[in-house]
Amino acid sequence: MIERIWSGESKLYLLLLPLSWLYGLISGLRQLGYRCGWLKSWRSPVPVVVVGNLTAGGNGKTPVAIWLVENLQRQGIRAGVVSRGYGGKSAHYPLVLDQNTTTEVAGDEPVLIFQRTGVPVAVAPVRSDAVKALLNQFKLDVIITDDGLQHYALQRDVELVVVDGTRRFGNGWWLPAGPMRERAGRLASVDAVITNGGKARENEIPMELKPGEAVNLLSGERCQVIGLPRIVAMAGIGHPPRFFQTLNTLNVQPEQTHAFADHQPYTEALLADLVNTEQNLLMTEKDAVKCRAFAQNNWWYLPVDAQFPAESAEKLLALIMSKIEK
């Protein structure tokens, strides 16, 4: 229902417009407060790169953050990552992740980034606290913040906005009548707009999520996903249909699909009931980081990587390197 409301297919969004106007008024006053110096913001001693979006829900920010980290590492740049840690509940903040940190305390995306890249990662509701915690423990050249475009209490040197190329901005209204955290005019002030799928518009950078091999949660075995028999697919991400569409592009036709809410907590019993012993459960990598502790031998995940045209990739990295080298 929420997708139909936000897309404009359902006129129920009209009932929510008063709340959206209030949201827009409050967010606008906050932005004005930071611009005028009435509200205090903190500047990091190393450059900060924000990978964010204008809409609620998953747009592909985390794969972009991972792509930046991995490509900066190849150039000898020491990167750290900070996040709000949405979905996690830690007894204390800031929380610097280690090998024992679970998604229950840190949230899905920070654990995924830490496990995938191995770089220092910290979470805190106040992102400047997370940055300070990393800089107190590690010598870093740049900070990547996964989400946080609207967190103006942390000053930033580069703003990258990821847009869902298919859904774009829905009906264009602020939450809750529409999907917008900020109106589309905000794109005029950011450093780059990255379009995930669909058709990139003028001055936007096209990006695709390229799936890799399926990985077994228990053994780490890898294989082509087309080689897995009797697949049952599941996804608990911002937009589950994107995952199922990815499988379709690989000529994989699951026997069943199960869509869960973003940041859905899982139990062994919940997921074990989705498949029998003759079937294989296939999930996203974001789901997998929450399931490893109780995974079964027929559970697999499909990692994806952000992929850019070579010229666009070079420009993105050059933009960030220009801030680091100052």
C-alpha positions as a printed Julia matrix, in Angstrom:
326×3 Matrix{Float64}:
  0.0     0.0     0.0
  2.77    2.47    0.91
  4.37    1.97   -2.51
  1.07    2.82   -4.23
  0.65    5.92   -2.06
  4.19    7.14   -2.64
  4.07    6.46   -6.36
  0.88    8.52   -6.7
 -1.21    5.54   -7.83
 -3.36    5.9    -4.72
 -4.93    9.25   -3.87
 -4.69    8.43   -0.16
 -1.54   10.54   -0.13
 -3.82   13.59   -0.12
 -4.93   12.71    3.42
 -1.3    12.76    4.56
 -0.35   16.09    3.0
 -0.78   18.14    6.22
  1.79   15.92    7.92
  4.09   16.26    4.91
  3.85   20.06    5.04
  4.79   19.91    8.72
  7.72   17.62    7.91
  8.88   19.98    5.18
  8.57   23.01    7.45
 10.59   21.42   10.26
 13.3    20.09    7.94
 13.51   23.43    6.16
 13.92   25.31    9.44
 16.67   22.89   10.51
 18.58   23.45    7.27
 18.2    27.2     7.7
 19.47   26.91   11.26
 22.66   25.19   10.14
 23.22   27.57    7.22
 22.87   30.6     9.5
 24.97   29.11   12.29
 22.13   28.98   14.81
 22.66   25.22   15.04
 26.22   23.98   15.51
 27.93   21.59   13.12
 31.29   19.88   13.46
 34.06   19.67   10.86
 36.28   16.61   10.75
 40.05   17.09   10.43
 39.95   14.64    7.49
 37.6    14.9     4.5
 34.08   13.51    4.85
 32.23   11.98    1.9
 28.48   11.52    2.33
 26.72    8.81    0.32
 23.05    9.57    0.8
 19.67    9.86   -0.85
 16.61   12.07   -0.93
 14.05    9.31   -0.41
 13.19    6.75    2.22
 13.98    3.13    1.42
 16.88    1.37   -0.24
 18.44    3.06   -3.27
 21.83    1.33   -3.37
 23.83    3.6    -1.06
 25.71    0.81    0.7
 27.11   -0.8    -2.48
 28.31    2.65   -3.54
 29.99    3.19   -0.16
 31.69   -0.21   -0.47
 32.81    0.59   -4.04
 34.37    3.86   -2.83
 36.19    2.18    0.05
 37.59   -0.63   -2.09
 38.73    1.68   -4.89
 40.31    4.17   -2.5
 42.13    1.29   -0.81
 43.62    0.32   -4.17
 45.14    3.8    -4.34
 46.63    3.49   -0.88
 44.0     5.67    0.81
 43.02    4.73    4.35
 39.25    5.02    4.62
 36.89    4.62    7.56
 33.1     4.37    7.49
 30.49    5.83    9.85
 26.76    5.18   10.0
 23.71    5.83   12.12
 23.46    2.09   12.64
 19.74    2.0    11.94
 18.06   -1.11   13.35
 20.78   -1.72   15.94
 20.55   -1.03   19.66
 23.88   -0.67   21.4
 24.32   -0.17   25.12
 26.78    2.63   24.37
 27.73    4.97   21.55
 29.91    5.52   19.66
 30.4     1.85   18.84
 33.49    0.79   16.89
 32.83   -2.54   15.21
 34.97   -5.64   15.63
 34.73   -9.28   14.54
 32.21  -10.04   17.28
 29.83   -7.14   16.61
 26.35   -8.3    15.64
 23.64   -6.65   13.58
 21.48   -6.49   16.7
 23.75   -3.83   18.17
 25.24   -2.16   15.07
 22.58   -2.54   12.37
 22.7    -4.39    9.07
 24.67   -2.1     6.76
 27.6    -1.32    9.11
 28.22   -5.02    9.75
 27.97   -5.75    6.03
 30.5    -3.01    5.2
 32.87   -4.16    7.94
 32.74   -7.81    6.88
 33.1    -6.99    3.18
 35.9    -4.4     3.36
 37.66   -4.88    6.7
 38.04   -1.11    7.16
 37.32    0.63   10.48
 33.58    1.19   10.94
 31.79    3.05   13.74
 28.14    3.82   14.45
 26.46    6.52   16.52
 23.24    8.56   16.34
 25.5    11.64   16.37
 27.8    10.85   13.47
 30.51   13.25   14.59
 30.93   11.03   17.68
 31.49    8.05   15.37
 34.07   10.0    13.34
 35.93   11.06   16.49
 35.96    7.47   17.77
 37.54    6.23   14.54
 40.13    9.0    14.42
 41.08    8.3    18.05
 41.89    4.68   17.17
 43.03    4.74   13.55
 45.08    6.92   11.22
 42.69    7.64    8.38
 42.76    9.79    5.25
 39.02   10.02    4.58
 35.67    9.19    6.18
 32.79    7.71    4.17
 29.38    8.13    5.77
 26.8     5.58    4.67
 23.61    7.68    4.54
 23.46   10.94    6.48
 22.8    13.48    3.74
 20.27   15.14    6.05
 22.56   14.92    9.12
 23.8    18.5     8.88
 25.44   18.41   12.3
 28.38   16.79   10.48
 30.01   18.98    7.86
 30.96   17.29    4.64
 33.41   17.84    1.8
 31.67   15.74   -0.86
 27.97   14.9    -1.23
 26.96   11.96   -3.43
 23.25   11.22   -3.87
 22.04    7.82   -5.05
 18.74    7.8    -6.94
 16.64    4.77   -7.8
 16.53    5.1   -11.58
 13.23    3.24  -11.84
 11.2     4.65   -8.96
 12.89    8.08   -8.97
 10.99   10.34   -6.5
  7.5     8.9    -6.62
  4.85   11.58   -6.18
  7.53   14.06   -5.06
  6.06   14.83   -1.64
  7.79   14.83    1.72
  7.22   11.98    4.15
  4.72   10.55    4.97
  2.57   11.47    1.92
  5.53   10.73   -0.34
  9.0     9.19   -0.13
 10.99   12.45    0.03
 13.3    13.41    2.89
 14.19   16.51    0.9
 12.7    17.84   -2.33
 14.34   17.05   -5.67
 15.71   20.59   -5.96
 18.38   19.56   -3.45
 20.17   17.73   -6.26
 21.35   21.06   -7.64
 23.68   21.54   -4.66
 25.31   18.09   -4.44
 28.59   17.05   -6.06
 27.26   14.06   -8.01
 23.98   12.23   -8.64
 24.35    8.47   -9.09
 21.44    6.71  -10.79
 20.97    3.08   -9.82
 19.35    1.28  -12.75
 16.78    2.75  -15.07
 17.88    5.56  -17.36
 20.27    8.21  -16.07
 19.27   11.76  -16.89
 21.53   14.56  -18.04
 24.49   15.14  -15.67
 23.68   11.94  -13.71
 26.14    9.07  -13.35
 24.72    5.68  -14.36
 25.33    2.79  -11.99
 24.33   -0.86  -12.07
 24.41   -3.48   -9.34
 26.28   -6.44  -10.77
 25.6    -9.78   -9.05
 28.47  -12.13   -8.31
 28.49  -15.82   -7.53
 26.17  -17.3    -4.92
 27.94  -17.93   -1.61
 27.02  -20.62    0.92
 26.53  -19.12    4.37
 28.06  -22.11    6.17
 30.88  -23.34    3.96
 31.73  -20.26    1.91
 31.42  -22.38   -1.24
 30.76  -20.35   -4.38
 28.84  -21.27   -7.5
 26.91  -19.7   -10.34
 23.42  -18.94   -9.1
 21.93  -20.53  -12.21
 23.47  -23.8   -11.02
 21.49  -23.87   -7.78
 18.46  -26.15   -8.04
 15.03  -25.33   -6.63
 15.64  -21.82   -5.34
 13.41  -20.04   -2.84
 14.34  -16.35   -2.83
 13.95  -13.92    0.06
 14.85  -10.27    0.6
 14.54   -7.93    3.55
 15.79   -4.73    1.95
 14.34   -1.32    1.15
 12.88   -2.52   -2.17
 12.73   -6.37   -2.32
 11.44   -6.49   -5.93
 14.85   -5.24   -7.08
 16.47   -8.44   -5.81
 13.88  -10.65   -7.45
 14.3    -8.73  -10.72
 18.06   -9.29  -10.52
 17.41  -13.03  -10.38
 15.17  -12.74  -13.42
 17.97  -11.06  -15.37
 20.13  -14.09  -14.52
 17.43  -16.42  -15.91
 16.72  -17.7   -12.42
 13.07  -18.46  -11.7
 12.57  -19.07   -7.95
  9.9   -21.53   -6.89
  8.8   -18.96   -4.31
  9.72  -15.41   -3.29
  9.4   -13.89    0.18
  9.64  -10.14    0.78
 10.4    -8.94    4.31
 10.56   -5.46    5.77
 13.83   -3.56    5.63
 15.98   -4.36    8.69
 13.75   -7.36    9.48
 15.12   -9.39   12.41
 15.33  -13.09   11.58
 15.2   -16.3    13.58
 16.23  -19.79   12.57
 12.64  -21.0    12.85
 11.3   -18.22   10.64
 13.68  -18.94    7.77
 13.84  -22.72    8.14
 10.11  -22.85    7.44
 10.63  -21.2     4.04
 12.38  -24.2     2.45
 12.47  -27.96    2.61
 15.61  -30.09    2.46
 15.41  -30.34   -1.34
 15.32  -26.57   -1.85
 17.94  -23.82   -1.56
 17.22  -20.55    0.24
 18.8   -17.59   -1.58
 19.0   -14.18    0.1
 20.77  -10.85   -0.21
 24.13  -10.24    1.43
 22.42   -7.76    3.74
 20.14  -10.57    4.94
 23.05  -12.97    5.26
 24.92  -10.91    7.87
 21.95  -11.44   10.21
 21.71  -15.2     9.64
 25.22  -16.62    9.84
 24.91  -17.64   13.5
 22.1   -20.11   12.72
 22.56  -20.75    9.0
 21.82  -24.13    7.46
 23.77  -25.84    4.7
 21.21  -25.02    2.0
 21.25  -21.26    2.66
 23.03  -19.03    0.14
 23.43  -15.32   -0.51
 24.04  -13.33   -3.69
 26.5   -10.44   -3.32
 26.24   -7.44   -5.63
 28.81   -4.83   -6.58
 28.3    -1.29   -7.83
 29.53   -0.89  -11.39
 30.2     2.43  -13.14
 31.34    3.41  -16.63
 35.13    3.76  -16.54
 35.12    7.52  -17.19
 32.54    8.15  -14.45
 34.46    6.0   -11.99
 37.63    7.98  -12.64
 35.83   11.29  -12.12
 34.28   10.14   -8.82
 37.61    9.0    -7.45
 39.37   12.14   -8.72
 36.77   14.29   -6.94
 37.47   12.59   -3.63
 41.23   12.46   -4.12
 41.24   16.23   -4.73
 39.82   16.73   -1.22
 42.29   14.31    0.38
 45.34   15.86   -1.27
 44.61   19.42   -0.15
